[in-house]
């Protein structure tokens, strides 16, 4: 699962890997190679709902201990990727953890607002530990992270909070830290901007972004070696992100820092010159060469954009107040069906299909509506929620059925898919398969018509609705309100 990981509440490490506990999951970074590993999230049992608060590595057990604001003590087996609830002392938030070495006893020390307690490893029994019995390491953990780092590194104390300032001039408090792979190098966890790599020799702190800006995700798009993820407008930080297919490189376009869309992104269109974002806040253009943003005039403000379709010289934008033709550089060239809600648009069959609340029509590029094919089955009734076209076939989705146009007429309704995935929301053609998303999951149909395969909420997806699907060489990505579910294609997806 790819979600937001801004608020780092605890950090620890073993002899090779860094573990950072955050609101969305446990981030894992290989310190030797500098490469991100797949994070451990709610799909694995990470206790998102409990509010992660403190973390510590236990070399004796080879586990990461995680304490939460609700008072739970969990363990993560690093060799197997499994979470387990070890104890719930019921003593308040766990704000610090110290695993005892084998020669000191069989237990883990946890600190709460009421003091330190020993949690026995095997029984889970809890007993208070008087201050006189605390090891020196425990007493040191009572000071805030930034104060402990100042004592270790006077150079850090001299630099102050400016080391963790972002491009917008915001400074992010340090919540935790661990030593890096060589002297003078530290990894800092922050309250809102994830991780920084600090080198005190040069007084430089390099930000290491990972994950989404928003709590969940909207539209998805594949662009060569990149995956574009539209935000959903929820959370203190908002905007789309771009990630490498291997998740090693991240670029976050935060609204307020750059003029990127801050609300739900419903469609992303990648063209030769730009990446286009359509959503509740209007239509946005990101120039691929200059990295400059443009909010398209006349399609901005509070005019929601539902779908985008590329055509020669520009694109069509389906909006709540008509169909808008936009040039490749972002100029509005014309509007059709003014005042009517247009839900979907796709270039196909020598023109464009336009779907709305009431009907589906075939329109020529000049705006003229094409005459129906004599004797052909009629187009599906509205509302039409999405359209896709590839290799001569055009597919339409209404909330409760699928329809196909093969050049001679429309076939349908096909109701098998909505029976399983609920109300339909989105269609995607990946070249080899048709994907359909809905309130209760997503479905895939291969071109050989071998039947449908389903990814269902509660079984394969942690939450619904499924909003979009993007397929890369190795993975299938499904967009949900909890983030992007990432599935390996070699496992049959």
N, C-alpha and C positions, 0 to 999 in steps of 0.2 A: 504494500500500500504506500502510495506517495501522498503525503498530506503536509501540513505546516509543522515545522520543527523550530520555531523562533525562540521559544522560552525554554532555555536549558536550566533545569533545576538541579542537576547533579552530574558529575563526571568522574570517571575512573579509567583505569587501563590495566592490561596485563603486559606481558613482555613484548607484545607486538601490536595489539589493537587498542584503540581508544573507544570508549563507550560513553555516549552522551544521552542522558535521559531528558526527554522534552515532552511537551504536551501531546505530540502526535505519535511518539514511539521512541525506541532506543536506536539512535544513530550509531553506526559502527564504521570506523575509519582505520585502515591499515596504515600504521605509522611508518613502516619501512618503505612501502611503495607510494604512500600518499593517496591511495585509491579508496573510494567509498565502497562499502559492502552493502548488500541489501539490508535496509533497516528492519528491525523487529517491531511490528505494530499490532494493532488489536486483532488482526487475523491469527497471530501466533499466541494470543493470550495476554498481550501487554495491557496493563490495567489503566487504560485511558481514563475511564470514568472515576477513578479514585484520586487522580491528581498526583502524578509522580513528584517527589520532593527531595530525595537523596539517593545516592548510589555509591557502591563500593565493591571492589573486586576481591574475591576470596581465592587465593591461590591453592589453599588446602582442598577446597571443594570444586575449584574451577567453575565458579558461578559468579555472576554479577548480582549483588543484593540490591534491591530497590525498595525504598520506603515511600509511603504515600501520605497525602494530607489527611486521609481518612483513617490512618493508623495501621494500614496493612504492610506486612513485610513479605516481599516476593523474591524468588530466586530465578535467575535465567541461566540455564545450562549452556555455556558457550559452545560446547562440542555438539550439542543436539538441537539447539535453537528452541528450547522449550521453557515455558514459564510455569511457575508453581507457587501457589500461596502457601507460605510457611507458617505464618502466625498473624493473628489479629489481636494484639495486646489490649486494644481499647483504651489507650492512654493518651490519645491525641495525635497530632501530626508527628511523623518521624522526620526529623530535620538533619540527622547525621547518623552514619553507620560506621562501625569499626569491627570487622571480623577479627576474632582472636586467633593467634597462631596456635599450632597444635600443642605447643608446650605450655600455653596459658589456659587451656581448657577448651571444652567443646561448646562453643557458643559464639553469638554475635552480639555486640553491644549496639544498642540503639538509643538515640537521644530524643527526647520529647520535651515539650514545654515544662513538664514536671520533673525532669531529671533524666539520668541514665539508667538503662535497664539491660539485664542480660537475658537474651532469648536463647534457650538451649537448642542445639542444632537438630536433635532427633525428636525430642518430645514436644518442642514448641513451648515449653514452660517458661514463664516470665517472672523475674524477681528484680527488685530495685538494687542498684549498686551504689553504695555510699561513696562520696567523693574521695575518701582515703584509699579506696580500692581501684580507682581509675588509673589506667596506664597513661603515661605522658602524652601519647598520641591522641587520646580521647580529649584531654583538656585542651589541646591545640585546636581541635575541630570546633570548639565553642566560639571561636572568633570568626567573623565574616570572612569570606574568601578573599576579598580585595585587601583586607588588613593582613592576612597571612602572607599573601604574595608580596606586599610591601616590605614585610620583615625579611623575606627571602631575597628580594631584589630591590635594593635602594633606587636603582635606575627606574624601575617601574613606579616607585613612589614619586619620583621627581616629575615623571611625564603626566601622571594623573589620568583623568578620564578621557583625555583627548585621543588616547590610543584606540579606543573603541568608538570613534565617531564615524558615522556613515556619510554618504554623498550628500545627504540632506542636512548635514550639520547636527544631527541628533547623536547624543552620546548614550551608550547602552551600558547599564550597570553590570559589573562582573559578578556572576552568581557562583562560579566554581572554576577550578583550574586543575590541570595535571601537568607534570613535567613532560617535555617532548623527547625526541630521539637523540638529542645532544645537549650539552650544557648551555644554559642561557636561552633555551627554547621552551616555551610553554604554550599549552592550548587553553584558551579562555572560553568559558561558556557565559553567555550574556542573557539578560532578561529582555529578549525581544529581537535580537539579531543573530541568533545561532552562535557559531563558533568563530574565533579569531586565532590565528597562529602568531604568537608574539616572539620576536627575537630581540632580547634586551640589549644585545651588543649594538644594534643599529636603531633601537627604539622604534621598531616598525611592527605593526600588527596588521596582518593580512586577513581580511574576511574570507570565510569559507562557506558560501551559501549552499544550501541543500534543501530541496523540497519546495512546496507551494507557498505563495504569499497568503492565500485565503484558506479557510477551513476546509472547503470542498472545491470541486472542479466543475467547470462548464464544458465548453466545446474542446475538441482535440483536433490536431492536424499533424501530419508527418511531412517533413521537409528535409530530404536527403538524410543526413545523419542526425537530425534534430527532431525532437518531439515538442510541439507547441501545446501548452495547456492554458486554457482560458480560466480566469478566476470566476468565483460564484458570488462575489460581493459581500461575503461574510468574514468577519474578523477585523482586528484593529489595523491590519495591513492588507492592501488590496492591489490587484493587478495580475496580468498574465505572466507566465514564465516560459523559458525555453530550456530544454534539457537534452544533453547528448543521449543517444540510444543506450549507451552503457552507464548513464547516470553519473559520469565523472565531471562533466562541465554543466554549470547552471548559470543562467542569466535571468534575473528577476527585474521586471519592469514595474516598479511600484508607482501607482497613481499618487500624485502629489509631489513626487520627485521628478517624474517625467509625465507628460500628458497622455498616459495610457488609460484604458477603460477601467473604471473602478467598480462597475456593477457586473451582473451576470453576463458572461460572454456566451452567446447562443450558437455562433458559427465562426469558424476561422477559415480563410481562403488564402492559400499560398500561391503567388504568381511569380513571374520572372523578376519583377522589379520591387515587389512589396509583399508584405503580409497584412491581410485585412482582418479586422475583428468587428463583428456585428453583435450587438447585444442590447440590453435595456437602456444603456446610455447613448446609443446611436451607432455610427459607423466610424471606425478609426483605421488609419493607414500608417504602417511602419515601413519606412523606406529601407530597403535591404542594404544599400550602399552607405548612406549617411547615418543610419540608425535614428532618424528623426521621425517624430510622431506628428500626425495631422488628424484632427477631428473634422470630418467632412461636413462642410457647411450645408445646411438644408436637410441633413440627415442626422443631426445631433440633438442636443437637448434631451427632451423626454420622449423622443420618437423611437420606440423599440424597433430594432432590426432583427428579424427572425432567421433568414437564410441568405446566403450569398452564392452567386453562380458566375463563373468566369466566361466571358465571350471575347471575341477579337476586339482589341482596343479598349477593354475595360471590364465592367462587371455589372450584374443586376443585383439589387438589394431588395429583398421582400420585407416590407415594413408594415406597421399597423395602420398606416394611412396611404398605402399604395405601393406600386412597384416603381423603383427608382433606377434609372440608368446613370452610371458613374464612369467617368473616363479613367484611364490608367493612372493619371496623376492626381485624381481625387476631386475633379470638377463634376458637379451634377449637370447632366445633359438633358434630362427629361423625366417626367413622372407620368405613369399610367395607372388607371383604376384609382384615381385620387379619392381619398376619403374612405376607401374600402380596405379592410384588413387582408393583407396577403401573407400567407403562412409559409409558402414554399415556392421555389423557382428552380428550374433546371433547363439547360440547353439540350435539346434533343429533337430528332425528326425534322430537321430543317428549320427550326424555330426555337421557341421556348415554351415549356409547359408552366402554367401559373396556377397554383392552388390556393384557395382561400376558404373562408367560412362557409360559403354557399355552393361553390362549384370548382371544377377544374377545366381550364380552357387552354387551347393551343394558339399561341400568338406568334406572328412573324416579327422579325427584327424591327420592322418599321412601325410596329404597333397595331397592325391589322390582325383581327382575330380570324384564324383559319376556319374554313367551313368543315363540318363533320364529314367523315368518310361515309358515303352512301351505303346503307345497309349494315354498317359496323355496329357492334355493341356499344352502348353509350358509355361516356366517361363516368367514373365513380362519383357519387354524390358527396358533397362536403359534409363536415369540414375536412379538408386535406391538410395533414400535419407535416408531411415531408414528401420529397420526390428525389429520385436518383436515376441516372441513365448511363448505360455502358453496353457496347457491342450490340447495339440495335434494340435492346430491351430497356423500357422505362418502367420503373416501379413507383407506385403511389401508396401512401399509407393514410388511412383514416383512423380515428381512434380505436376502432374495433375490427379492422380488416386490412388485408393487403390486396393490391391490384397490380396487374402487369399488362403493358402495352407492347405488342410485338410488331407494330407497323400496320397491322390490319384492323385492330380493335382492342378493347380492354377486356381482360379476363379477370374474373373475381365475383364475389369476395372470397378470399382465403382467410378463414377464421381460426385455423389451428394455432397460429403464433400468439394472437392476443389472449387466447384461452390459457396459455401458459405464462406469458410475460405481462399480462394486464394491459392497461391502456397504452397504445403505441405512441412513441414520441419521436423517434429518429430512424432514418435509413442511412446505411453506408454500404458502398460497393468497394471492395478491396482489390478487385481484379480477378480474384478466384472465388470470392464468396460474397453473399449478401448478408449484411448484419442488420438486425432490427433491435431497437431498445424500447423498453417500456417501464411502467411503474414497478413491475415485479421482477425485472431482470433483462437479459439480452438473449437473442437467438441468432444462430448462424446456419446458413444454407449454402452448401457448396454448389458449384456449377454443374456437377454431374448429377444433381438432383437426388443425392443419396439420403435426403431427409434433413431434419433440423436437429441441431444440438443446442442445449439451453444452459445458460448461466443464471441461476436463480438467486434472488435475494434471500438471505438466511442460510443458504447452502453454499453458494460459490461467491456471493457478494455480501459484504457486511451491512449494506444499507441500500435503499432505493429512493427514488427511481434511478435507473441507468439512463444517463443523459447522452452519452456518445461513446463511440468505439474508434480506436485507431490501432492499426496493425503494422508492426515493424518486422524485420527479418526473424527475430527471435521471440518477440512478445506480442501479446494482445493486451491492450490497455482499455479499461472501461471506466468512464467518468461517473462519479457518484457524489452525493452530498458530503461523504466522509473523505473524499479524495479519489485518487486514481488507483484502481486495482490493476496490478501488473501480473499477468499470467504467462508462464512459459509455453510457447507453441509446441515444443517437443513433447509436452504432456497431453497432447491431443486437442489443444485449443487452437 
